[in-house]
Amino acid sequence: MVNLLIYLFVAAIIGWVATELMHDRSNLLLNIVVAIVGAFLAGFFLSPIFNVGTINDAITIPTILVTLLGSIILLLIIRLFRRSRRR
């Protein structure tokens, strides 16, 4: 139970940092979702490149950075889909 709370807390912080860097509006739940989905995205594409896991594996500085990069990539993809829909 404590591990789940720590995981959600770290995910919320990562999601918040990612949305702040991308200048998106968000709330706590969205920040957590962005970080968790970003971690899965990073696990598939970035972990093999950098040979580092994500926060789904362990919570360390390298895994936090890889998860943050995955979250930023996720927000970029969402932004591209939003722009293509507006046209």
DSSP file (Angstrom, degrees, kcal/mol; ACC not computed):
  #  RESIDUE AA STRUCTURE BP1 BP2  ACC     N-H-->O    O-->H-N    N-H-->O    O-->H-N    TCO  KAPPA ALPHA  PHI   PSI    X-CA   Y-CA   Z-CA
    1    1 A M     >        0   0    0      0, 0.0     4,-1.9     0, 0.0     5,-0.1   0.000 360.0 360.0 360.0 -43.2    0.0    0.0    0.0
    2    2 A V  H  >  +     0   0    0      1,-0.2     4,-2.4     2,-0.2     5,-0.2   0.895 360.0  53.8 -65.9 -39.4    2.8    2.4    0.9
    3    3 A N  H  > S+     0   0    0      1,-0.2     4,-2.6     2,-0.2    -1,-0.2   0.889 107.1  51.6 -62.3 -38.7    4.6    1.5   -2.3
    4    4 A L  H  > S+     0   0    0      2,-0.2     4,-2.6     1,-0.2    -1,-0.2   0.907 109.9  48.9 -64.4 -41.8    1.5    2.4   -4.4
    5    5 A L  H  X S+     0   0    0     -4,-1.9     4,-2.3     2,-0.2    -2,-0.2   0.903 112.1  48.1 -65.4 -40.9    1.2    5.7   -2.7
    6    6 A I  H  X S+     0   0    0     -4,-2.4     4,-2.7     2,-0.2     5,-0.2   0.923 111.8  50.8 -63.8 -43.6    4.9    6.5   -3.3
    7    7 A Y  H  X S+     0   0    0     -4,-2.6     4,-2.6     1,-0.2    -2,-0.2   0.928 112.4  45.8 -59.3 -47.1    4.5    5.4   -6.9
    8    8 A L  H  X S+     0   0    0     -4,-2.6     4,-2.3     2,-0.2    -1,-0.2   0.872 112.4  51.5 -65.8 -36.9    1.4    7.7   -7.4
    9    9 A F  H  X S+     0   0    0     -4,-2.3     4,-2.0     2,-0.2    -2,-0.2   0.933 112.7  44.4 -64.8 -46.5    3.1   10.6   -5.7
   10   10 A V  H  X S+     0   0    0     -4,-2.7     4,-2.6     1,-0.2    -2,-0.2   0.900 113.1  52.1 -65.2 -40.4    6.2   10.3   -7.9
   11   11 A A  H  X S+     0   0    0     -4,-2.6     4,-2.8    -5,-0.2    24,-0.2   0.893 107.7  52.2 -62.6 -39.6    4.0    9.9  -11.0
   12   12 A A  H  X S+     0   0    0     -4,-2.3     4,-2.2     2,-0.2    -1,-0.2   0.909 111.2  46.8 -63.4 -41.4    2.1   13.0  -10.0
   13   13 A I  H  X S+     0   0    0     -4,-2.0     4,-2.6     2,-0.2    -2,-0.2   0.925 113.4  47.8 -66.9 -44.2    5.3   15.0   -9.8
   14   14 A I  H  X S+     0   0    0     -4,-2.6     4,-2.6     1,-0.2    -2,-0.2   0.929 113.5  48.1 -62.3 -45.1    6.6   13.7  -13.1
   15   15 A G  H  X S+     0   0    0     -4,-2.8     4,-2.5     1,-0.2    -1,-0.2   0.889 111.4  50.7 -62.4 -39.3    3.3   14.4  -14.8
   16   16 A W  H  X S+     0   0    0     -4,-2.2     4,-2.3    -5,-0.2    -2,-0.2   0.927 111.2  47.6 -64.8 -45.1    3.3   17.9  -13.3
   17   17 A V  H  X S+     0   0    0     -4,-2.6     4,-2.6     2,-0.2    -2,-0.2   0.920 112.8  49.6 -61.9 -43.6    6.8   18.6  -14.5
   18   18 A A  H  X S+     0   0    0     -4,-2.6     4,-1.8     1,-0.2    -2,-0.2   0.921 112.5  46.0 -62.6 -44.6    6.0   17.3  -18.0
   19   19 A T  H  <>S+     0   0    0     -4,-2.5     5,-2.7     1,-0.2     4,-0.3   0.853 112.8  50.9 -69.8 -32.5    2.9   19.4  -18.3
   20   20 A E  H ><5S+     0   0    0     -4,-2.3     3,-0.9     3,-0.2    -2,-0.2   0.915 110.1  49.2 -67.8 -42.1    4.7   22.5  -17.0
   21   21 A L  H 3<5S+     0   0    0     -4,-2.6    -2,-0.2     1,-0.2    -1,-0.2   0.844 116.0  43.4 -64.5 -32.5    7.5   22.0  -19.5
   22   22 A M  T 3<5S-     0   0    0     -4,-1.8    -1,-0.2    -5,-0.2    -2,-0.2   0.415 109.6-124.8 -92.8   1.1    5.0   21.6  -22.3
   23   23 A H  T < 5 +     0   0    0     -3,-0.9     2,-0.3    -4,-0.3    -3,-0.2   0.882  59.4 147.5  56.4  42.7    2.8   24.6  -21.1
   24   24 A D      < -     0   0    0     -5,-2.7     2,-0.3    -6,-0.1    -1,-0.2  -0.748  49.6-118.9-103.1 154.3   -0.3   22.4  -20.8
   25   25 A R        +     0   0    0     -2,-0.3     2,-0.3    -5,-0.0    -5,-0.0  -0.724  46.7 151.8 -88.3 143.2   -3.1   22.8  -18.4
   26   26 A S        -     0   0    0     -2,-0.3     2,-0.2   -10,-0.0     3,-0.0  -0.960  33.2-137.0-157.7 174.1   -3.7   19.8  -16.1
   27   27 A N     >  -     0   0    0     -2,-0.3     4,-2.5     1,-0.0     5,-0.2  -0.758  44.8 -87.6-129.2-179.9   -4.9   18.5  -12.8
   28   28 A L  H  > S+     0   0    0     -2,-0.2     4,-2.0     1,-0.2     5,-0.2   0.906 124.9  47.8 -59.6 -45.7   -3.6   16.0  -10.4
   29   29 A L  H  > S+     0   0    0      1,-0.2     4,-2.4     2,-0.2    -1,-0.2   0.912 112.3  49.2 -63.7 -42.7   -5.4   13.0  -12.0
   30   30 A L  H  > S+     0   0    0      1,-0.2     4,-2.8     2,-0.2    -1,-0.2   0.886 108.5  54.3 -64.5 -38.3   -4.2   14.0  -15.4
   31   31 A N  H  X S+     0   0    0     -4,-2.5     4,-2.1     2,-0.2    -1,-0.2   0.916 109.8  47.0 -60.9 -42.8   -0.7   14.4  -14.2
   32   32 A I  H  X S+     0   0    0     -4,-2.0     4,-2.4     2,-0.2    -2,-0.2   0.923 113.4  47.9 -65.3 -44.0   -0.7   10.9  -12.8
   33   33 A V  H  X S+     0   0    0     -4,-2.4     4,-2.8     1,-0.2     5,-0.3   0.912 110.4  52.1 -63.5 -43.0   -2.2    9.4  -16.0
   34   34 A V  H  X S+     0   0    0     -4,-2.8     4,-2.4     1,-0.2    -1,-0.2   0.922 112.5  45.4 -59.8 -44.5    0.4   11.3  -18.2
   35   35 A A  H  X S+     0   0    0     -4,-2.1     4,-2.2   -24,-0.2    -2,-0.2   0.903 114.1  47.5 -68.3 -40.6    3.3    9.9  -16.1
   36   36 A I  H  X S+     0   0    0     -4,-2.4     4,-1.9     2,-0.2    -2,-0.2   0.940 117.0  41.7 -67.8 -45.9    1.9    6.3  -16.0
   37   37 A V  H  X S+     0   0    0     -4,-2.8     4,-2.5     1,-0.2    -2,-0.2   0.893 114.4  53.3 -67.0 -37.9    1.2    6.2  -19.8
   38   38 A G  H  X S+     0   0    0     -4,-2.4     4,-2.8    -5,-0.3    -2,-0.2   0.861 106.3  53.5 -62.3 -35.7    4.5    8.0  -20.4
   39   39 A A  H  X S+     0   0    0     -4,-2.2     4,-2.2     2,-0.2    -1,-0.2   0.904 110.1  46.3 -66.4 -41.1    6.3    5.3  -18.4
   40   40 A F  H  X S+     0   0    0     -4,-1.9     4,-1.5     2,-0.2    -2,-0.2   0.912 113.6  49.1 -66.8 -41.0    4.8    2.6  -20.5
   41   41 A L  H  X S+     0   0    0     -4,-2.5     4,-2.2     1,-0.2     5,-0.4   0.927 113.0  47.2 -61.3 -45.9    5.6    4.5  -23.7
   42   42 A A  H  X>S+     0   0    0     -4,-2.8     5,-2.8     1,-0.2     4,-1.4   0.857 106.4  59.3 -64.5 -35.2    9.2    5.0  -22.4
   43   43 A G  H  <5S+     0   0    0     -4,-2.2    -1,-0.2     3,-0.2    -2,-0.2   0.857 111.4  40.0 -62.4 -35.3    9.4    1.3  -21.5
   44   44 A F  H  <5S+     0   0    0     -4,-1.5    -2,-0.2    -3,-0.3    -1,-0.2   0.887 133.3  16.7 -79.9 -40.3    8.8    0.2  -25.0
   45   45 A F  H  <5S+     0   0    0     -4,-2.2     4,-0.4    -5,-0.2    -3,-0.2   0.816 129.4  34.3-107.9 -36.4   10.8    2.8  -26.9
   46   46 A L  T  X5S+     0   0    0     -4,-1.4     4,-2.8    -5,-0.4     5,-0.3   0.829 103.6  65.3 -96.1 -34.4   13.3    4.5  -24.6
   47   47 A S  H  >XS+     0   0    0     -5,-2.8     4,-1.8     1,-0.2     5,-0.8   0.902 103.2  48.5 -59.4 -42.6   14.4    1.9  -22.2
   48   48 A P  H  45S+     0   0    0      0, 0.0    -1,-0.2     0, 0.0    -2,-0.1   0.866 114.0  48.0 -65.3 -32.0   16.1   -0.3  -24.8
   49   49 A I  H  45S+     0   0    0     -4,-0.4    -2,-0.2     1,-0.2    -3,-0.1   0.946 124.5  28.4 -71.4 -48.3   17.9    2.8  -26.2
   50   50 A F  H  <5S-     0   0    0     -4,-2.8    -1,-0.2     2,-0.2    -3,-0.2   0.527  98.6-130.7 -92.0  -7.1   19.2    4.1  -22.8
   51   51 A N  T  <5 +     0   0    0     -4,-1.8     2,-0.4    -5,-0.3    -4,-0.1   0.873  69.7 118.6  56.3  40.2   19.3    0.7  -21.1
   52   52 A V      < -     0   0    0     -5,-0.8    -1,-0.2    -6,-0.2    -2,-0.2  -0.986  58.0-132.7-133.2 142.5   17.4    2.2  -18.2
   53   53 A G        -     0   0    0     -2,-0.4     2,-0.2     1,-0.1    13,-0.2   0.051  22.2-113.9 -77.8-166.4   14.0    1.1  -16.8
   54   54 A T    >>  -     0   0    0     12,-0.1     3,-2.0    13,-0.1     4,-1.7  -0.607  41.0 -84.0-119.7-177.3   11.1    3.3  -15.9
   55   55 A I  T 34 S+     0   0    0      8,-0.5     9,-0.1     1,-0.3   -44,-0.1   0.654 123.9  72.1 -67.4 -10.9    9.4    4.1  -12.6
   56   56 A N  T 34 S+     0   0    0      1,-0.1    -1,-0.3     7,-0.1     3,-0.1   0.744 105.9  37.3 -70.3 -22.1    7.4    0.9  -13.2
   57   57 A D  T <4 S-     0   0    0     -3,-2.0     2,-0.3     1,-0.4    -2,-0.2   0.891 135.1 -28.6 -92.4 -52.0   10.6   -0.9  -12.4
   58   58 A A     <  -     0   0    0     -4,-1.7     2,-0.9     2,-0.1    -1,-0.4  -0.972  57.5-110.9-160.3 159.9   12.2    1.2   -9.6
   59   59 A I        +     0   0    0     -2,-0.3     2,-0.3    -3,-0.1    -4,-0.1  -0.822  60.6 131.4-105.8  96.2   12.1    4.8   -8.5
   60   60 A T  S  > S-     0   0    0     -2,-0.9     4,-2.4     1,-0.1     5,-0.2  -0.841  70.3 -97.1-132.9 170.9   15.6    6.2   -9.1
   61   61 A I  H  > S+     0   0    0     -2,-0.3     4,-2.3     1,-0.2     5,-0.2   0.930 122.2  47.8 -60.0 -47.6   16.9    9.3  -10.8
   62   62 A P  H  > S+     0   0    0      0, 0.0     4,-2.2     0, 0.0    -1,-0.2   0.911 113.7  47.4 -61.6 -40.0   17.6    7.6  -14.2
   63   63 A T  H  > S+     0   0    0      1,-0.2     4,-2.2     2,-0.2    -8,-0.5   0.862 110.9  52.2 -70.1 -33.0   14.2    5.9  -14.2
   64   64 A I  H  X S+     0   0    0     -4,-2.4     4,-2.4     2,-0.2    -1,-0.2   0.910 110.4  48.4 -65.7 -41.3   12.5    9.2  -13.3
   65   65 A L  H  X S+     0   0    0     -4,-2.3     4,-2.3     2,-0.2    -2,-0.2   0.891 112.0  48.2 -67.1 -39.5   14.3   11.0  -16.2
   66   66 A V  H  X S+     0   0    0     -4,-2.2     4,-2.3     2,-0.2    -1,-0.2   0.907 113.0  48.5 -66.4 -41.0   13.3    8.3  -18.7
   67   67 A T  H  X S+     0   0    0     -4,-2.2     4,-2.3     2,-0.2    -2,-0.2   0.889 110.2  52.1 -65.3 -39.0    9.7    8.4  -17.5
   68   68 A L  H  X S+     0   0    0     -4,-2.4     4,-2.3     2,-0.2    -2,-0.2   0.917 109.9  48.6 -62.2 -43.9    9.7   12.2  -17.8
   69   69 A L  H  X S+     0   0    0     -4,-2.3     4,-2.3     1,-0.2    -2,-0.2   0.902 111.1  50.2 -63.5 -40.7   11.0   12.0  -21.4
   70   70 A G  H  X S+     0   0    0     -4,-2.3     4,-2.1     2,-0.2    -1,-0.2   0.876 110.3  50.8 -63.2 -37.7    8.3    9.4  -22.2
   71   71 A S  H  X S+     0   0    0     -4,-2.3     4,-2.3     2,-0.2    -2,-0.2   0.891 109.7  49.6 -67.4 -39.9    5.7   11.7  -20.7
   72   72 A I  H  X S+     0   0    0     -4,-2.3     4,-2.1     2,-0.2    -2,-0.2   0.909 110.6  50.0 -65.3 -41.5    6.9   14.7  -22.7
   73   73 A I  H  X S+     0   0    0     -4,-2.3     4,-2.3     2,-0.2    -2,-0.2   0.908 109.5  52.2 -62.6 -41.3    6.8   12.5  -25.9
   74   74 A L  H  X S+     0   0    0     -4,-2.1     4,-2.4     1,-0.2    -2,-0.2   0.926 109.4  48.7 -59.8 -45.3    3.2   11.5  -25.0
   75   75 A L  H  X S+     0   0    0     -4,-2.3     4,-2.3     1,-0.2    -1,-0.2   0.856 109.7  52.7 -65.1 -34.7    2.2   15.2  -24.6
   76   76 A L  H  X S+     0   0    0     -4,-2.1     4,-2.1     2,-0.2    -1,-0.2   0.910 109.5  48.7 -64.4 -42.1    3.8   16.0  -28.0
   77   77 A I  H  X S+     0   0    0     -4,-2.3     4,-2.1     2,-0.2    -2,-0.2   0.921 111.7  49.0 -63.9 -44.0    1.8   13.2  -29.6
   78   78 A I  H  X S+     0   0    0     -4,-2.4     4,-2.2     1,-0.2    -1,-0.2   0.907 110.1  51.8 -61.7 -41.4   -1.4   14.4  -28.0
   79   79 A R  H  X S+     0   0    0     -4,-2.3     4,-2.1     1,-0.2    -1,-0.2   0.885 108.0  51.8 -63.5 -38.8   -0.6   18.0  -29.1
   80   80 A L  H  X S+     0   0    0     -4,-2.1     4,-2.1     1,-0.2    -1,-0.2   0.907 110.5  48.0 -64.1 -41.4   -0.1   16.7  -32.7
   81   81 A F  H  X S+     0   0    0     -4,-2.1     4,-1.5     1,-0.2    -2,-0.2   0.875 110.1  52.3 -67.8 -36.5   -3.5   15.0  -32.7
   82   82 A R  H  X S+     0   0    0     -4,-2.2     4,-1.3     1,-0.2    -2,-0.2   0.912 110.9  47.4 -63.7 -42.4   -5.2   18.0  -31.3
   83   83 A R  H  X S+     0   0    0     -4,-2.1     4,-0.9     1,-0.2    -2,-0.2   0.889 110.3  51.3 -67.0 -39.7   -3.8   20.2  -34.1
   84   84 A S  H  < S+     0   0    0     -4,-2.1    -1,-0.2     1,-0.2    -2,-0.2   0.812 108.3  53.1 -69.5 -27.8   -4.7   17.8  -36.9
   85   85 A R  H  < S+     0   0    0     -4,-1.5    -1,-0.2     1,-0.2    -2,-0.2   0.818 102.5  58.1 -74.3 -30.8   -8.2   17.6  -35.6
   86   86 A R  H  <        0   0    0     -4,-1.3    -1,-0.2     1,-0.2    -2,-0.2   0.774 360.0 360.0 -70.4 -26.3   -8.6   21.4  -35.6
   87   87 A R     <        0   0    0     -4,-0.9    -1,-0.2    -3,-0.1    -2,-0.1   0.468 360.0 360.0 -78.5 360.0   -7.8   21.7  -39.4
